[in-house]
C-alpha cells in the first residue's frame, strides 16, 4: 500500500504545483486506507472527505484544504497486483470526485478542479 500511495503522490505533485482554484484552498489531502469492515469505510470516508481548515502550528496561519478518503477492503489489497491496485485507486478517486459536493459558499472552483483532475487520472 505504501508503494501505491507514494507512486500516486509523485504522479499528482506536478498537477498541484502553481495551481489555484479559489477559495484560498491551498492543500489537497488524499487518505488511502484499508479495513475489513464496511462500517469503517463509511465512517472514514465520511470523516475525511471534506473541505476544512486547520491552524498551522508553526506559522499560526489558517490553512484551507480539500481532503478525500479512498478505502479498500483488506482482501482487495491482499489479492491484487500493484498495477491493478493503482487502477482501482484511480477509479475510486474518479467516483469520489464525481460524488463529492463541497460547500458552494467556499469560493472553491470545484467544477474546474474536478475536470482537470479527471483529465490527469485518464492520463495515468
Secondary structure by P-SEA (a helix, b strand, c coil): caaaaaaaaaaaccccccccccccccbbbbbbbccccaaaaaaaaaacccccccccccccbbbbbbbbbbbbcaaaaacccaaaaaaaaaaaaaaaaaacccccccccaaaaaaaaaaaaaaac
